[in-house]
Amino acid sequence: MKKITVLLLLSLMLMNLSYGQYSCAYTCQNINNPVSHCDSSNIAQFSTSFVDSCSVQLCPSVIAANHVWSVNSTSPPFSWSSTDICPQIVFPFDATFIVIHTATDSFNTNICESTINVVSCSSLCDSVSHTSVGCTFNFSAPVADYYLWDFGDGSTSTDQNPVHVYTGSGPYSVWLQIDKGSITENCFFDVLPDCYDMCYSGNNIGVNIW
């Protein structure tokens, strides 16, 4: 009798387990109050909450053995992934992003997908600027975690707002790598120094006319 009862209980437990792969979709229509809908048996269900207008915290409703997150956009192209339990992503621009969460435990590999419309972000490169007087350039970048400037003449800087003095008229192609959260952007632009002013050349100072 006890054996029959145990076997019956085991059968009922197995019937309640979700095997295989499931997929559900839900849409975050309002970025300030995202909506998430997933069947309760799906361990990949998750919630989204905006930290600010460009940053989103993704968290699963159930802690599984493994979590894989991917965020993609086709226009403009963008791809991001994480295996953290509750990652935070910084969106680099306004677009429609597809968030896919895959959760795996001993019995399940479940997937949930969400579409997030970001409407109040812009590219970090949009906030990069510069001013110049003669050969001296003042470069400016938005607040971020890391900067790598290449001024196109062999000189570099990791400052947020570097000052650089060119020794020739150029033009020079400036490149900036800027990292903020999970986002890495590469900004490119050309500068043309007006070296009719005092320019530095080695240890000598003179007036160069190009």
C-alpha positions in Angstrom: 0.0 0.0 0.0 2.8 2.4 0.9 4.6 1.6 -2.4 1.4 2.4 -4.4 1.0 5.7 -2.5 4.6 6.7 -3.1 4.4 5.8 -6.8 1.1 7.8 -7.1 2.7 10.9 -5.4 5.7 10.7 -7.7 3.5 10.4 -10.7 1.5 13.5 -9.7 4.8 15.4 -9.1 6.1 14.5 -12.5 2.9 15.6 -14.1 3.3 19.1 -12.6 6.8 19.5 -14.0 7.3 21.5 -17.2 9.6 19.7 -19.6 10.8 21.0 -22.9 11.0 24.5 -24.2 8.4 27.2 -23.9 8.2 30.7 -25.4 5.9 33.5 -24.3 5.9 37.1 -25.4 4.8 40.3 -23.7 5.3 43.9 -24.4 6.4 46.9 -22.3 4.2 49.5 -23.7 4.9 52.2 -21.1 8.6 52.5 -20.1 7.7 54.0 -16.8 5.4 51.2 -15.9 6.4 48.1 -17.9 3.9 45.3 -18.2 5.0 41.6 -17.9 2.8 38.6 -18.5 4.0 35.0 -18.5 2.5 31.7 -17.5 3.4 31.0 -13.9 4.9 27.6 -14.9 7.5 29.3 -17.1 10.7 29.8 -15.0 11.9 32.4 -17.6 9.3 35.0 -16.7 10.9 38.3 -15.7 10.3 41.9 -14.8 11.8 45.1 -16.2 12.2 48.4 -14.4 13.7 51.5 -15.7 16.5 52.9 -13.5 16.5 56.1 -15.6 15.4 57.0 -19.2 18.1 54.9 -20.7 18.9 52.2 -18.1 16.8 49.1 -17.4 17.1 46.5 -14.6 16.1 43.0 -15.7 15.2 40.5 -13.0 13.8 36.9 -13.2 10.7 36.1 -11.2 12.3 32.7 -10.3 16.0 32.1 -9.6 17.0 29.3 -11.8 20.3 27.4 -12.2 21.3 29.4 -15.3 20.1 32.7 -16.8 21.0 34.0 -20.2 19.8 37.4 -21.4 20.1 38.8 -24.8 19.0 42.2 -26.1 18.9 43.0 -29.8 17.9 45.8 -32.2 17.9 45.6 -35.9 17.6 49.3 -36.7 20.0 50.6 -35.7 22.0 47.4 -35.2 22.7 46.5 -31.5 23.5 43.3 -29.6 24.0 42.7 -25.9 24.1 39.6 -23.7 24.6 38.7 -20.0 24.6 35.7 -17.7 24.0 37.7 -14.5 20.9 37.0 -12.5 19.7 40.6 -12.5 21.7 42.5 -15.1 21.3 46.2 -15.9 21.5 47.4 -19.4 22.1 51.0 -20.7 20.4 51.5 -24.0 22.6 53.6 -26.4 19.8 55.1 -28.5 16.1 55.3 -29.1 14.8 52.1 -30.8 12.7 49.0 -30.3 14.7 46.4 -28.5 13.9 42.6 -28.1 14.8 41.2 -24.7 15.0 37.4 -24.6 15.5 35.6 -21.3 16.4 31.9 -21.2 16.3 30.2 -17.8 17.4 26.6 -17.2 17.1 24.3 -14.2 17.2 20.5 -13.8 14.0 20.0 -15.7 13.3 23.1 -17.7 14.7 25.3 -20.4 12.2 28.1 -20.7 12.2 31.4 -22.7 10.4 34.6 -22.3 10.6 37.5 -24.7 9.8 41.2 -24.3 9.7 44.2 -26.6 10.8 47.4 -25.1 10.4 50.7 -26.9 13.0 53.3 -25.8 11.9 56.8 -26.7 14.1 59.1 -24.6 17.7 58.1 -25.2 20.3 59.2 -27.6 23.7 58.0 -28.6 26.6 58.9 -26.3 28.4 60.1 -29.4 25.7 62.8 -29.9 27.0 64.5 -26.8 30.7 64.5 -27.9 31.9 68.0 -28.9 35.0 70.1 -29.3 36.1 73.7 -29.5 39.4 75.1 -30.8 41.7 78.1 -30.8 44.4 77.7 -33.4 46.1 74.4 -32.7 44.6 73.9 -29.3 41.5 71.7 -29.1 39.2 71.2 -26.1 37.4 67.9 -26.4 34.3 67.1 -24.3 32.4 63.8 -23.7 29.3 62.9 -21.6 29.6 61.3 -18.2 30.6 57.6 -18.6 32.8 55.0 -17.0 35.7 54.9 -19.4 37.2 57.0 -22.2 39.9 56.4 -24.8 40.7 59.2 -27.1 42.9 58.9 -30.2 43.6 62.3 -31.6 44.8 61.0 -35.0 48.4 62.2 -34.6 49.7 59.3 -32.4 48.5 60.9 -29.1 45.9 59.4 -26.8 44.1 60.3 -23.6 41.8 58.6 -21.1 40.4 61.9 -19.7 36.8 62.8 -20.1 37.5 66.3 -21.4 41.1 66.4 -22.7 42.9 69.3 -24.1 45.2 68.5 -27.1 47.6 70.7 -29.0 48.3 69.7 -32.6 51.6 70.5 -34.4 50.2 70.5 -37.9 47.2 71.6 -39.9 45.8 68.1 -40.5 43.1 67.1 -41.1 43.1 64.6 -38.3 40.7 61.8 -37.7 39.7 61.6 -34.0 38.4 58.4 -32.5 36.8 58.0 -29.1 35.8 54.8 -27.3 33.4 55.5 -24.6 32.0 52.9 -22.1 29.0 53.4 -20.0 27.6 50.4 -18.1 27.2 47.6 -20.7 27.4 50.0 -23.6 30.6 50.6 -25.7 30.4 53.2 -28.4 33.0 54.3 -31.0 32.8 57.9 -32.1 34.6 59.2 -35.2 35.0 62.7 -36.5 37.6 64.9 -38.3 39.2 68.1 -37.0 41.1 70.7 -39.0 43.4 72.8 -36.8 43.8 76.5 -37.8 47.5 76.8 -37.1 47.9 80.4 -37.8 48.4 80.9 -34.1 51.3 79.8 -31.9 51.9 76.1 -32.2 54.2 73.8 -30.3 56.8 71.7 -32.2 59.0 69.7 -29.9 60.7 72.0 -27.4 60.5 75.0 -29.7 57.7 77.5 -30.0 57.1 79.4 -33.2 54.5 80.7 -35.5 53.5 78.1 -38.1 51.5 79.1 -41.2 50.2 76.1 -43.1 
